[in-house]
């Protein structure tokens, strides 16, 4: 009598596949297996052979490789896991990006974009391909003039424009967060020693013209001791070499806020402002440095020259808006936007002198 368990069709093919797999396993690894394993595989293969074809001693060839089936199974599971992970990451990212910015920041950005549109209509960016260095300099100049006109709606950074002008971008800017100046944290003696060590490494890197690496070291020093003006001032110097003038100004101002008598902070602020074409801001910064320097000091004459240079640039400019008029943007969108930092600007090769160096004053 035929058994109901007798394999037929696909079931039989599967058993043949298993038997062939065991037979291949035995043949390929016979020299590596012990007698017990060899006997076990032999018995298993012969038992399956008996089920497949009791009257035939020859094992039929399988129409598929059980090893290939298993590898396909593993690959399929891996793809499923990757899809789940990707889906989870996308969902998480979507939730994160959908979180709206504070309304005041969004409004500032929207107003700034309106200001840029006015400038574009008047060919302010003509000859400056988007993404070029010239275009970035123009954008920075536009931001500065916008901040002068609309002080209550100022924009502290243009980083969010890298997201295509998305006013809802969550990319941190100095206006959104200030992780450096954690002045409420208790600073231990170990923190101060480590910060000094990191500053020293930053100074060496700056001397080797490895400016980005120097910024990293100064940043680490600031995190250990955010109450030291020198660290911010030195990082401002590194940012200036990198032509990241906006960051240099912010660090210089942080330094002078921590130590109002730290002259180098005003000098570095003045240079960064000058390079961005913000001559009035540069003049103010150099004037502060001059006021805090004795006339008998050798640096006094240098600072006086910078004050005079800034005043000269201001005299050369036409249409400078000194009244901070909050009126219609379209009335005169180019007020204060002429020139740029070129032509008569300080040569960056002389930065060593203009930055006040890194010696003296604890720098």
One Martini backbone bead per residue (centre of mass of N, CA, C, O) as a GRO file, in nm:
protein
  363
    1UNK     BB    1   0.098   0.036   0.022
    2UNK     BB    2   0.062   0.363  -0.017
    3UNK     BB    3   0.191   0.644   0.112
    4UNK     BB    4   0.097   0.971   0.205
    5UNK     BB    5   0.418   1.055   0.236
    6UNK     BB    6   0.481   1.024  -0.038
    7UNK     BB    7   0.673   1.173  -0.262
    8UNK     BB    8   0.568   1.450  -0.478
    9UNK     BB    9   0.697   1.637  -0.693
   10UNK     BB   10   0.809   1.896  -0.512
   11UNK     BB   11   0.880   1.717  -0.272
   12UNK     BB   12   1.074   1.534  -0.424
   13UNK     BB   13   1.270   1.755  -0.521
   14UNK     BB   14   1.356   1.842  -0.237
   15UNK     BB   15   1.476   1.570  -0.145
   16UNK     BB   16   1.680   1.552  -0.373
   17UNK     BB   17   1.827   1.813  -0.294
   18UNK     BB   18   1.914   1.721  -0.010
   19UNK     BB   19   2.069   1.466  -0.094
   20UNK     BB   20   2.275   1.615  -0.276
   21UNK     BB   21   2.389   1.795  -0.056
   22UNK     BB   22   2.495   1.569   0.129
   23UNK     BB   23   2.675   1.433  -0.083
   24UNK     BB   24   2.855   1.684  -0.139
   25UNK     BB   25   2.948   1.721   0.153
   26UNK     BB   26   3.092   1.450   0.168
   27UNK     BB   27   3.285   1.471  -0.081
   28UNK     BB   28   3.424   1.760  -0.006
   29UNK     BB   29   3.480   1.664   0.330
   30UNK     BB   30   3.609   1.380   0.395
   31UNK     BB   31   3.905   1.471   0.496
   32UNK     BB   32   3.770   1.649   0.748
   33UNK     BB   33   3.613   1.416   0.862
   34UNK     BB   34   3.487   1.214   1.073
   35UNK     BB   35   3.346   0.906   1.115
   36UNK     BB   36   3.075   0.995   1.232
   37UNK     BB   37   3.003   1.204   1.008
   38UNK     BB   38   3.022   1.011   0.772
   39UNK     BB   39   2.807   0.809   0.867
   40UNK     BB   40   2.572   1.009   0.893
   41UNK     BB   41   2.566   1.105   0.595
   42UNK     BB   42   2.533   0.828   0.469
   43UNK     BB   43   2.267   0.745   0.604
   44UNK     BB   44   2.100   0.993   0.510
   45UNK     BB   45   2.133   0.947   0.205
   46UNK     BB   46   2.026   0.652   0.192
   47UNK     BB   47   1.748   0.710   0.310
   48UNK     BB   48   1.656   0.907   0.086
   49UNK     BB   49   1.698   0.710  -0.148
   50UNK     BB   50   1.478   0.512  -0.056
   51UNK     BB   51   1.243   0.715  -0.080
   52UNK     BB   52   1.280   0.795  -0.378
   53UNK     BB   53   1.425   0.493  -0.474
   54UNK     BB   54   1.411   0.168  -0.373
   55UNK     BB   55   1.518   0.027  -0.668
   56UNK     BB   56   1.751   0.251  -0.660
   57UNK     BB   57   2.107   0.335  -0.622
   58UNK     BB   58   2.063   0.600  -0.777
   59UNK     BB   59   2.100   0.938  -0.753
   60UNK     BB   60   1.931   1.188  -0.844
   61UNK     BB   61   1.937   1.473  -0.998
   62UNK     BB   62   1.914   1.801  -0.933
   63UNK     BB   63   1.736   2.099  -1.043
   64UNK     BB   64   1.884   2.219  -0.784
   65UNK     BB   65   2.047   2.434  -0.548
   66UNK     BB   66   2.048   2.455  -0.214
   67UNK     BB   67   2.268   2.671  -0.184
   68UNK     BB   68   2.135   2.883  -0.370
   69UNK     BB   69   1.874   2.913  -0.211
   70UNK     BB   70   2.007   3.014   0.049
   71UNK     BB   71   2.146   3.268  -0.069
   72UNK     BB   72   1.883   3.400  -0.163
   73UNK     BB   73   1.761   3.422   0.115
   74UNK     BB   74   1.976   3.608   0.239
   75UNK     BB   75   1.950   3.838   0.031
   76UNK     BB   76   1.651   3.897   0.085
   77UNK     BB   77   1.681   3.973   0.384
   78UNK     BB   78   1.879   4.204   0.345
   79UNK     BB   79   1.694   4.384   0.170
   80UNK     BB   80   1.466   4.408   0.375
   81UNK     BB   81   1.635   4.544   0.598
   82UNK     BB   82   1.721   4.792   0.428
   83UNK     BB   83   1.436   4.895   0.372
   84UNK     BB   84   1.351   4.934   0.666
   85UNK     BB   85   1.579   5.128   0.741
   86UNK     BB   86   1.521   5.341   0.525
   87UNK     BB   87   1.229   5.395   0.610
   88UNK     BB   88   1.298   5.482   0.900
   89UNK     BB   89   1.489   5.716   0.824
   90UNK     BB   90   1.289   5.877   0.652
   91UNK     BB   91   1.078   5.917   0.873
   92UNK     BB   92   1.266   6.061   1.069
   93UNK     BB   93   1.352   6.288   0.877
   94UNK     BB   94   1.069   6.396   0.823
   95UNK     BB   95   1.003   6.474   1.112
   96UNK     BB   96   1.244   6.666   1.150
   97UNK     BB   97   1.190   6.858   0.894
   98UNK     BB   98   0.886   6.934   0.985
   99UNK     BB   99   0.997   7.107   1.192
  100UNK     BB  100   0.948   7.413   1.277
  101UNK     BB  101   1.047   7.714   1.291
  102UNK     BB  102   1.072   7.985   1.429
  103UNK     BB  103   0.892   8.252   1.320
  104UNK     BB  104   1.115   8.474   1.328
  105UNK     BB  105   1.318   8.329   1.142
  106UNK     BB  106   1.141   8.289   0.895
  107UNK     BB  107   1.079   8.592   0.848
  108UNK     BB  108   1.366   8.683   0.801
  109UNK     BB  109   1.419   8.509   0.551
  110UNK     BB  110   1.190   8.613   0.375
  111UNK     BB  111   1.280   8.909   0.372
  112UNK     BB  112   1.558   8.862   0.248
  113UNK     BB  113   1.456   8.740  -0.022
  114UNK     BB  114   1.315   8.998  -0.108
  115UNK     BB  115   1.569   9.170  -0.119
  116UNK     BB  116   1.713   8.998  -0.337
  117UNK     BB  117   1.504   9.041  -0.563
  118UNK     BB  118   1.556   9.340  -0.594
  119UNK     BB  119   1.855   9.314  -0.675
  120UNK     BB  120   1.812   9.135  -0.926
  121UNK     BB  121   1.646   9.349  -1.089
  122UNK     BB  122   1.927   9.540  -1.067
  123UNK     BB  123   2.190   9.360  -1.132
  124UNK     BB  124   2.377   9.289  -0.880
  125UNK     BB  125   2.464   8.979  -1.002
  126UNK     BB  126   2.611   9.057  -1.243
  127UNK     BB  127   2.867   8.833  -1.335
  128UNK     BB  128   2.763   8.622  -1.094
  129UNK     BB  129   2.768   8.316  -1.054
  130UNK     BB  130   2.612   8.081  -0.904
  131UNK     BB  131   2.853   7.974  -0.652
  132UNK     BB  132   3.051   8.177  -0.663
  133UNK     BB  133   3.265   8.386  -0.505
  134UNK     BB  134   3.137   8.648  -0.605
  135UNK     BB  135   2.851   8.575  -0.516
  136UNK     BB  136   2.911   8.541  -0.213
  137UNK     BB  137   3.009   8.831  -0.169
  138UNK     BB  138   2.743   8.964  -0.250
  139UNK     BB  139   2.566   8.827  -0.040
  140UNK     BB  140   2.720   8.939   0.206
  141UNK     BB  141   2.669   9.235   0.136
  142UNK     BB  142   2.363   9.218   0.142
  143UNK     BB  143   2.336   9.127   0.435
  144UNK     BB  144   2.465   9.374   0.564
  145UNK     BB  145   2.266   9.586   0.450
  146UNK     BB  146   2.013   9.459   0.560
  147UNK     BB  147   2.095   9.482   0.862
  148UNK     BB  148   2.107   9.793   0.856
  149UNK     BB  149   1.803   9.838   0.776
  150UNK     BB  150   1.706   9.555   0.945
  151UNK     BB  151   1.778   9.505   1.259
  152UNK     BB  152   1.514   9.338   1.363
  153UNK     BB  153   1.577   9.131   1.084
  154UNK     BB  154   1.832   8.985   1.108
  155UNK     BB  155   2.114   8.807   0.951
  156UNK     BB  156   2.376   8.577   1.059
  157UNK     BB  157   2.329   8.372   0.810
  158UNK     BB  158   2.371   8.166   0.489
  159UNK     BB  159   2.349   7.851   0.523
  160UNK     BB  160   2.043   7.794   0.444
  161UNK     BB  161   2.091   7.833   0.127
  162UNK     BB  162   2.200   7.535   0.077
  163UNK     BB  163   1.875   7.445   0.082
  164UNK     BB  164   1.742   7.641  -0.139
  165UNK     BB  165   1.599   7.862   0.055
  166UNK     BB  166   1.494   7.724   0.310
  167UNK     BB  167   1.316   7.867   0.574
  168UNK     BB  168   1.286   7.568   0.734
  169UNK     BB  169   1.556   7.511   0.804
  170UNK     BB  170   1.752   7.319   1.058
  171UNK     BB  171   2.012   7.447   1.024
  172UNK     BB  172   2.245   7.561   1.206
  173UNK     BB  173   2.289   7.883   1.353
  174UNK     BB  174   2.400   8.143   1.533
  175UNK     BB  175   2.099   8.231   1.588
  176UNK     BB  176   1.990   7.948   1.697
  177UNK     BB  177   2.286   7.882   1.821
  178UNK     BB  178   2.528   7.845   2.123
  179UNK     BB  179   2.761   7.607   2.206
  180UNK     BB  180   3.019   7.752   2.306
  181UNK     BB  181   2.879   7.954   2.530
  182UNK     BB  182   2.902   7.777   2.827
  183UNK     BB  183   2.906   7.971   3.109
  184UNK     BB  184   2.749   7.777   3.326
  185UNK     BB  185   2.980   7.602   3.340
  186UNK     BB  186   3.204   7.431   3.518
  187UNK     BB  187   3.546   7.521   3.550
  188UNK     BB  188   3.819   7.343   3.558
  189UNK     BB  189   4.153   7.294   3.579
  190UNK     BB  190   4.158   7.077   3.361
  191UNK     BB  191   4.015   7.243   3.147
  192UNK     BB  192   4.227   7.469   3.128
  193UNK     BB  193   4.471   7.293   3.051
  194UNK     BB  194   4.346   7.166   2.795
  195UNK     BB  195   4.285   7.432   2.650
  196UNK     BB  196   4.581   7.525   2.630
  197UNK     BB  197   4.680   7.288   2.465
  198UNK     BB  198   4.488   7.332   2.224
  199UNK     BB  199   4.583   7.615   2.157
  200UNK     BB  200   4.875   7.539   2.093
  201UNK     BB  201   4.801   7.359   1.852
  202UNK     BB  202   4.658   7.579   1.692
  203UNK     BB  203   4.905   7.766   1.658
  204UNK     BB  204   5.076   7.565   1.497
  205UNK     BB  205   4.877   7.530   1.262
  206UNK     BB  206   4.871   7.825   1.181
  207UNK     BB  207   5.178   7.840   1.114
  208UNK     BB  208   5.121   7.600   0.884
  209UNK     BB  209   4.841   7.673   0.735
  210UNK     BB  210   4.620   7.493   0.908
  211UNK     BB  211   4.322   7.627   0.948
  212UNK     BB  212   4.103   7.412   0.994
  213UNK     BB  213   4.254   7.265   1.223
  214UNK     BB  214   4.268   7.513   1.406
  215UNK     BB  215   3.968   7.548   1.449
  216UNK     BB  216   3.927   7.279   1.595
  217UNK     BB  217   4.110   7.339   1.838
  218UNK     BB  218   3.967   7.596   1.936
  219UNK     BB  219   3.693   7.464   1.975
  220UNK     BB  220   3.787   7.266   2.194
  221UNK     BB  221   3.881   7.484   2.390
  222UNK     BB  222   3.605   7.624   2.423
  223UNK     BB  223   3.458   7.378   2.546
  224UNK     BB  224   3.642   7.377   2.803
  225UNK     BB  225   3.674   7.720   2.778
  226UNK     BB  226   3.434   7.979   2.724
  227UNK     BB  227   3.598   8.230   2.903
  228UNK     BB  228   3.817   8.273   2.670
  229UNK     BB  229   3.908   8.517   2.449
  230UNK     BB  230   4.152   8.398   2.291
  231UNK     BB  231   4.010   8.162   2.146
  232UNK     BB  232   3.822   8.334   1.973
  233UNK     BB  233   4.039   8.514   1.842
  234UNK     BB  234   4.204   8.285   1.707
  235UNK     BB  235   3.969   8.176   1.539
  236UNK     BB  236   3.930   8.435   1.381
  237UNK     BB  237   4.200   8.419   1.236
  238UNK     BB  238   4.145   8.153   1.088
  239UNK     BB  239   3.889   8.248   0.940
  240UNK     BB  240   4.028   8.472   0.779
  241UNK     BB  241   4.213   8.288   0.611
  242UNK     BB  242   3.940   8.136   0.501
  243UNK     BB  243   3.725   8.370   0.439
  244UNK     BB  244   3.535   8.362   0.714
  245UNK     BB  245   3.419   8.654   0.816
  246UNK     BB  246   3.164   8.615   0.982
  247UNK     BB  247   3.294   8.428   1.196
  248UNK     BB  248   3.515   8.628   1.279
  249UNK     BB  249   3.329   8.842   1.395
  250UNK     BB  250   3.188   8.671   1.607
  251UNK     BB  251   3.446   8.593   1.765
  252UNK     BB  252   3.543   8.879   1.826
  253UNK     BB  253   3.291   8.960   1.988
  254UNK     BB  254   3.317   8.741   2.201
  255UNK     BB  255   3.589   8.838   2.307
  256UNK     BB  256   3.508   9.137   2.384
  257UNK     BB  257   3.287   9.046   2.582
  258UNK     BB  258   3.481   8.897   2.779
  259UNK     BB  259   3.717   9.126   2.686
  260UNK     BB  260   3.715   9.469   2.648
  261UNK     BB  261   4.057   9.494   2.654
  262UNK     BB  262   4.095   9.318   2.393
  263UNK     BB  263   4.242   9.433   2.114
  264UNK     BB  264   4.260   9.201   1.904
  265UNK     BB  265   3.956   9.169   1.861
  266UNK     BB  266   3.916   9.444   1.709
  267UNK     BB  267   4.120   9.395   1.483
  268UNK     BB  268   3.985   9.135   1.367
  269UNK     BB  269   3.715   9.264   1.313
  270UNK     BB  270   3.811   9.487   1.121
  271UNK     BB  271   3.926   9.304   0.898
  272UNK     BB  272   3.670   9.142   0.832
  273UNK     BB  273   3.492   9.384   0.760
  274UNK     BB  274   3.669   9.494   0.535
  275UNK     BB  275   3.661   9.238   0.348
  276UNK     BB  276   3.332   9.288   0.323
  277UNK     BB  277   3.290   9.615   0.304
  278UNK     BB  278   3.255   9.716   0.619
  279UNK     BB  279   3.369  10.017   0.696
  280UNK     BB  280   3.219  10.110   0.947
  281UNK     BB  281   3.272   9.862   1.121
  282UNK     BB  282   3.577   9.876   1.095
  283UNK     BB  283   3.614  10.155   1.215
  284UNK     BB  284   3.495  10.093   1.493
  285UNK     BB  285   3.697   9.871   1.570
  286UNK     BB  286   3.962  10.034   1.534
  287UNK     BB  287   3.884  10.258   1.733
  288UNK     BB  288   3.883  10.077   1.982
  289UNK     BB  289   4.176   9.993   1.962
  290UNK     BB  290   4.289  10.280   1.978
  291UNK     BB  291   4.160  10.364   2.258
  292UNK     BB  292   4.321  10.101   2.401
  293UNK     BB  293   4.584  10.257   2.305
  294UNK     BB  294   4.877  10.378   2.345
  295UNK     BB  295   5.064  10.626   2.190
  296UNK     BB  296   5.343  10.467   2.266
  297UNK     BB  297   5.253  10.248   2.099
  298UNK     BB  298   5.333  10.093   1.805
  299UNK     BB  299   5.029  10.017   1.724
  300UNK     BB  300   4.886  10.291   1.707
  301UNK     BB  301   4.966  10.373   1.417
  302UNK     BB  302   4.832  10.134   1.275
  303UNK     BB  303   4.541  10.193   1.368
  304UNK     BB  304   4.524  10.474   1.246
  305UNK     BB  305   4.554  10.385   0.952
  306UNK     BB  306   4.294  10.215   0.952
  307UNK     BB  307   4.100  10.441   1.010
  308UNK     BB  308   4.174  10.612   0.761
  309UNK     BB  309   4.108  10.399   0.547
  310UNK     BB  310   3.808  10.368   0.616
  311UNK     BB  311   3.733  10.665   0.571
  312UNK     BB  312   3.815  10.674   0.277
  313UNK     BB  313   3.611  10.460   0.178
  314UNK     BB  314   3.361  10.616   0.270
  315UNK     BB  315   3.415  10.870   0.092
  316UNK     BB  316   3.399  10.701  -0.185
  317UNK     BB  317   3.123  10.645  -0.129
  318UNK     BB  318   2.797  10.607  -0.266
  319UNK     BB  319   2.497  10.597  -0.105
  320UNK     BB  320   2.509  10.595   0.195
  321UNK     BB  321   2.325  10.449   0.467
  322UNK     BB  322   2.310  10.624   0.784
  323UNK     BB  323   1.986  10.600   0.887
  324UNK     BB  324   1.843  10.325   0.885
  325UNK     BB  325   1.625  10.291   0.684
  326UNK     BB  326   1.279  10.142   0.691
  327UNK     BB  327   1.189  10.157   0.421
  328UNK     BB  328   1.171  10.102   0.105
  329UNK     BB  329   1.360   9.879  -0.068
  330UNK     BB  330   1.321  10.001  -0.368
  331UNK     BB  331   1.439  10.288  -0.353
  332UNK     BB  332   1.760  10.187  -0.251
  333UNK     BB  333   1.923   9.890  -0.274
  334UNK     BB  334   2.243  10.012  -0.308
  335UNK     BB  335   2.297  10.109  -0.040
  336UNK     BB  336   2.622  10.016   0.043
  337UNK     BB  337   2.699   9.809  -0.229
  338UNK     BB  338   2.961   9.908  -0.316
  339UNK     BB  339   3.264   9.746  -0.444
  340UNK     BB  340   3.391   9.614  -0.192
  341UNK     BB  341   3.709   9.475  -0.084
  342UNK     BB  342   3.838   9.587  -0.312
  343UNK     BB  343   4.052   9.811  -0.363
  344UNK     BB  344   4.267   9.887  -0.105
  345UNK     BB  345   4.281   9.641   0.037
  346UNK     BB  346   4.410   9.430   0.242
  347UNK     BB  347   4.660   9.217   0.231
  348UNK     BB  348   4.667   8.881   0.317
  349UNK     BB  349   4.983   8.866   0.347
  350UNK     BB  350   4.945   9.076   0.611
  351UNK     BB  351   4.795   8.929   0.848
  352UNK     BB  352   5.004   8.901   1.072
  353UNK     BB  353   4.978   9.205   1.146
  354UNK     BB  354   4.666   9.265   1.149
  355UNK     BB  355   4.605   9.029   1.369
  356UNK     BB  356   4.840   9.063   1.598
  357UNK     BB  357   4.901   8.793   1.625
  358UNK     BB  358   4.996   8.525   1.879
  359UNK     BB  359   5.139   8.715   2.051
  360UNK     BB  360   5.067   8.822   2.323
  361UNK     BB  361   4.809   8.846   2.540
  362UNK     BB  362   4.780   8.515   2.525
  363UNK     BB  363   4.768   8.418   2.205
   0.00000   0.00000   0.00000
